[in-house]
Amino acid sequence: MAKHRAIPLGFMTVGEAAKKIGVTVRTLQYYDKEGLLSPSAESEGGRRLYTDKDLVMLHQIVSLKSLGFSLDDIKGRLISLETPADVAAALTEQADSIREKIEQLTASLTAIEQLKEEVLQMQTVNFKKYADIIVNLQMKNNSYYLIKRFDDDTLDHIRNRFDKESGLNFIDKFNRLSDEIIELQKAGVSPESEKCQRIVKEYWGLITEFTNGDMSMLQKLMEIGNIDTAANAWEERQKIVNGYLEPALQIYFSRLGENPFEEVE
């Protein structure tokens, strides 16, 4: 580190540098101590001197810190600023990080707005359901609003039956099968066809996976799945699935020689 008797042109004290970027002197001293940003020079009297290049580096640090990165993460992300390409690369990385943060904040805002709508529709204070809705919003489960239709026993069953990973896998399988059923319906494939019955068998396997063999839950699932008037796109889609699936399941059970739904009615 170069030493100067006086403060030469192009250099600034720690106080001046801190003021320009909007941080405290103590913050700059801490970054220096941690090896994150050291001043480019020092006066003979021991004053730490910073340059405009140091300010650009400091701006990188402050921007990344505001995005939630730890100081250790920031150390690994700092780019040397020796050439215009270096500066452009640093700015590109900052821009990418900001875009990522914007996406996260947008998702959080959407989740809050959706939760607010669900809370108002439920018209009761039920923090267990609120928590379940939040978890499903984070999982990007588009059928999260079904939670308000579940009673406490069913919700307890779901909590005990699935963790986050198995829950996501279940949702993925459910959505995939629903998509396949809609394609069959659009193509006019007969519910008696081998292709349809193969999907129906898999769909029924998904129901038994959900109930974990507890057939007493079928009645609740029938009530939850009964959609007279679709209130949103998901319910409209599920109504199509139900309309095609009902006769297909009847055929499936008749071939098995049993109908679990009749046993719970």
C-alpha positions as CSV (number, residue, x, y, z in Angstrom):
1,M,0.0,0.0,0.0
2,A,1.5,3.4,-1.0
3,K,2.0,6.1,1.6
4,H,1.5,9.8,1.0
5,R,2.4,12.9,3.1
6,A,-0.8,14.7,2.1
7,I,-3.9,13.5,0.5
8,P,-3.1,13.6,-3.3
9,L,-5.6,14.4,-6.0
10,G,-7.9,11.4,-6.8
11,F,-7.8,10.0,-3.2
12,M,-10.3,10.5,-0.4
13,T,-10.4,9.7,3.3
14,V,-12.5,6.9,4.8
15,G,-15.1,9.5,5.9
16,E,-15.4,10.9,2.4
17,A,-15.6,7.5,0.8
18,A,-18.3,6.4,3.3
19,K,-20.3,9.5,2.7
20,K,-20.3,9.1,-1.0
21,I,-21.6,5.6,-1.0
22,G,-23.9,6.1,2.0
23,V,-22.3,3.7,4.5
24,T,-20.7,4.4,7.9
25,V,-17.0,4.7,8.6
26,R,-17.2,1.8,10.9
27,T,-18.6,-0.3,8.0
28,L,-15.6,0.5,5.8
29,Q,-13.2,-0.2,8.6
30,Y,-14.9,-3.6,9.1
31,Y,-14.7,-4.4,5.4
32,D,-11.0,-3.6,5.6
33,K,-10.5,-5.8,8.6
34,E,-12.3,-8.7,7.0
35,G,-10.2,-8.3,3.8
36,L,-13.2,-7.5,1.7
37,L,-12.1,-4.0,0.7
38,S,-8.8,-2.4,1.7
39,P,-7.9,1.2,0.8
40,S,-5.6,1.7,-2.0
41,A,-3.2,4.0,-0.1
42,E,-2.4,5.4,3.3
43,S,-1.1,8.8,4.4
44,E,2.1,9.1,6.5
45,G,-0.2,10.0,9.4
46,G,-2.0,6.6,9.0
47,R,-5.1,7.9,7.3
48,R,-6.7,5.3,5.0
49,L,-7.1,6.6,1.5
50,Y,-9.6,5.4,-1.1
51,T,-9.8,5.9,-4.8
52,D,-12.8,6.0,-7.3
53,K,-12.0,2.4,-8.2
54,D,-12.4,1.5,-4.5
55,L,-15.8,3.2,-4.6
56,V,-16.9,1.0,-7.5
57,M,-15.8,-2.0,-5.6
58,L,-17.6,-0.7,-2.5
59,H,-20.7,-0.3,-4.6
60,Q,-20.5,-3.9,-5.7
61,I,-20.3,-5.0,-2.0
62,V,-23.2,-2.8,-0.9
63,S,-25.4,-3.9,-3.8
64,L,-24.7,-7.6,-3.2
65,K,-25.2,-7.2,0.6
66,S,-28.6,-5.5,0.0
67,L,-29.6,-8.6,-2.0
68,G,-29.0,-10.8,1.0
69,F,-25.6,-12.2,0.2
70,S,-23.3,-12.9,3.2
71,L,-19.8,-11.4,3.3
72,D,-18.3,-14.8,2.5
73,D,-20.5,-15.0,-0.6
74,I,-19.6,-11.5,-1.6
75,K,-15.9,-12.3,-1.4
76,G,-16.3,-15.0,-4.0
77,R,-18.4,-12.8,-6.3
78,L,-16.2,-9.7,-6.4
79,I,-14.6,-9.1,-9.8
80,S,-11.3,-7.3,-10.3
81,L,-11.8,-4.0,-12.1
82,E,-8.7,-3.7,-14.3
83,T,-10.3,-3.4,-17.7
84,P,-13.6,-2.2,-19.2
85,A,-14.6,-5.8,-19.6
86,D,-14.0,-6.4,-15.9
87,V,-16.3,-3.5,-15.0
88,A,-19.0,-4.7,-17.5
89,A,-18.8,-8.2,-16.1
90,A,-19.2,-6.8,-12.5
91,L,-22.2,-4.8,-13.6
92,T,-23.7,-7.8,-15.5
93,E,-23.4,-9.9,-12.4
94,Q,-25.0,-7.2,-10.2
95,A,-27.9,-6.9,-12.8
96,D,-28.4,-10.7,-12.8
97,S,-28.5,-10.7,-9.0
98,I,-31.0,-7.9,-8.9
99,R,-33.3,-9.6,-11.5
100,E,-33.2,-12.8,-9.4
101,K,-34.1,-10.8,-6.3
102,I,-36.9,-9.1,-8.1
103,E,-38.3,-12.5,-9.1
104,Q,-38.1,-13.6,-5.5
105,L,-39.9,-10.5,-4.2
106,T,-42.5,-10.7,-7.0
107,A,-43.2,-14.3,-5.9
108,S,-43.4,-13.3,-2.3
109,L,-45.8,-10.5,-3.1
110,T,-48.0,-12.8,-5.2
111,A,-48.1,-15.3,-2.3
112,I,-49.1,-12.6,0.1
113,E,-51.9,-11.3,-2.1
114,Q,-53.1,-14.9,-2.7
115,L,-53.0,-15.7,1.0
116,K,-55.0,-12.5,1.7
117,E,-57.7,-13.5,-0.7
118,E,-57.9,-17.0,0.9
119,V,-58.1,-15.6,4.4
120,L,-61.0,-13.3,3.4
121,Q,-62.8,-16.2,1.7
122,M,-62.4,-18.5,4.7
123,Q,-64.0,-15.9,7.0
124,T,-62.5,-17.7,10.0
125,V,-59.2,-17.5,11.8
126,N,-57.4,-20.8,11.3
127,F,-53.6,-20.5,11.5
128,K,-53.0,-24.1,10.7
129,K,-54.7,-23.6,7.3
130,Y,-52.9,-20.3,6.8
131,A,-49.6,-22.1,7.4
132,D,-50.6,-24.9,5.0
133,I,-51.5,-22.4,2.3
134,I,-48.2,-20.6,2.7
135,V,-46.3,-23.8,2.4
136,N,-48.2,-24.8,-0.8
137,L,-47.7,-21.4,-2.3
138,Q,-44.0,-21.7,-1.8
139,M,-44.2,-25.1,-3.4
140,K,-46.0,-23.5,-6.3
141,N,-48.9,-25.9,-5.9
142,N,-51.7,-24.3,-8.0
143,S,-54.4,-26.2,-6.1
144,Y,-53.4,-24.6,-2.8
145,Y,-56.8,-23.0,-2.3
146,L,-58.3,-26.5,-1.9
147,I,-56.9,-26.4,1.6
148,K,-59.7,-24.2,2.8
149,R,-62.1,-27.0,1.8
150,F,-60.3,-29.6,3.9
151,D,-61.5,-30.2,7.4
152,D,-58.9,-30.4,10.3
153,D,-58.8,-34.2,10.2
154,T,-58.0,-34.3,6.5
155,L,-55.3,-31.6,6.9
156,D,-53.7,-33.6,9.8
157,H,-53.7,-36.7,7.5
158,I,-51.9,-34.7,4.8
159,R,-49.4,-33.3,7.2
160,N,-48.6,-36.8,8.6
161,R,-48.7,-38.5,5.2
162,F,-46.5,-36.2,3.2
163,D,-43.3,-34.2,3.7
164,K,-42.2,-31.5,1.2
165,E,-40.5,-33.9,-1.2
166,S,-43.2,-36.6,-1.3
167,G,-45.8,-33.8,-1.5
168,L,-44.2,-32.3,-4.5
169,N,-43.9,-35.7,-6.2
170,F,-47.5,-36.4,-5.5
171,I,-48.6,-33.0,-7.0
172,D,-46.4,-33.7,-10.1
173,K,-48.0,-37.1,-10.7
174,F,-51.5,-35.7,-10.1
175,N,-50.9,-32.9,-12.6
176,R,-49.3,-35.2,-15.2
177,L,-52.3,-37.6,-15.0
178,S,-54.8,-34.8,-15.2
179,D,-53.0,-33.5,-18.3
180,E,-53.2,-36.9,-19.9
181,I,-56.9,-37.3,-19.1
182,I,-57.7,-33.9,-20.6
183,E,-55.8,-34.9,-23.8
184,L,-57.8,-38.1,-24.0
185,Q,-61.0,-36.2,-23.5
186,K,-60.0,-33.7,-26.3
187,A,-59.1,-36.6,-28.6
188,G,-62.5,-38.3,-28.0
189,V,-60.8,-41.5,-26.7
190,S,-63.4,-43.9,-25.3
191,P,-63.3,-44.5,-21.5
192,E,-63.3,-48.2,-22.3
193,S,-60.0,-48.0,-24.3
194,E,-56.9,-49.7,-23.1
195,K,-55.0,-46.4,-23.0
196,C,-57.7,-44.7,-20.9
197,Q,-58.0,-47.7,-18.5
198,R,-54.2,-47.7,-18.0
199,I,-54.3,-44.0,-16.9
200,V,-57.4,-44.7,-14.7
201,K,-55.5,-47.5,-13.0
202,E,-52.6,-45.1,-12.3
203,Y,-55.0,-42.4,-11.1
204,W,-56.8,-44.8,-8.7
205,G,-53.3,-45.8,-7.4
206,L,-52.7,-42.1,-6.7
207,I,-56.0,-41.9,-4.7
208,T,-55.0,-44.9,-2.6
209,E,-51.6,-43.4,-2.1
210,F,-53.2,-40.3,-0.8
211,T,-55.6,-42.1,1.6
212,N,-52.8,-44.6,2.5
213,G,-55.4,-47.3,2.5
214,D,-57.9,-45.5,4.7
215,M,-61.1,-45.9,2.6
216,S,-63.0,-43.8,5.1
217,M,-61.4,-40.7,3.5
218,L,-63.0,-41.4,0.1
219,Q,-66.2,-39.7,1.1
220,K,-64.3,-36.6,2.0
221,L,-62.4,-36.7,-1.2
222,M,-65.7,-37.1,-3.1
223,E,-67.1,-34.0,-1.4
224,I,-64.0,-32.0,-2.0
225,G,-63.7,-33.0,-5.6
226,N,-67.4,-32.3,-6.4
227,I,-67.4,-29.1,-8.4
228,D,-70.8,-27.8,-9.6
229,T,-69.7,-24.3,-10.7
230,A,-66.0,-23.7,-11.5
231,A,-64.8,-20.6,-9.7
232,N,-61.3,-20.5,-11.3
233,A,-59.2,-22.0,-14.0
234,W,-58.0,-24.9,-11.9
235,E,-61.6,-25.9,-11.0
236,E,-62.6,-25.6,-14.6
237,R,-59.8,-27.9,-15.6
238,Q,-60.6,-30.3,-12.8
239,K,-64.3,-30.3,-13.8
240,I,-63.3,-31.6,-17.2
241,V,-61.1,-34.3,-15.6
242,N,-64.0,-35.4,-13.3
243,G,-66.4,-35.5,-16.2
244,Y,-64.2,-37.9,-18.2
245,L,-62.9,-39.8,-15.2
246,E,-66.3,-40.7,-13.6
247,P,-67.5,-43.2,-16.3
248,A,-63.9,-44.4,-16.9
249,L,-63.6,-45.3,-13.2
250,Q,-67.0,-47.1,-13.3
251,I,-65.7,-49.3,-16.1
252,Y,-62.4,-49.9,-14.2
253,F,-64.2,-51.0,-11.1
254,S,-66.7,-53.1,-13.0
255,R,-63.8,-55.1,-14.5
256,L,-62.3,-55.4,-11.0
257,G,-65.7,-56.7,-9.7
258,E,-65.8,-54.1,-6.9
259,N,-66.5,-50.4,-6.3
260,P,-64.9,-48.8,-3.3
261,F,-67.0,-45.7,-3.7
262,E,-70.3,-47.6,-3.2
263,E,-68.9,-49.0,0.0
264,V,-68.6,-45.5,1.5
265,E,-71.9,-44.0,0.3
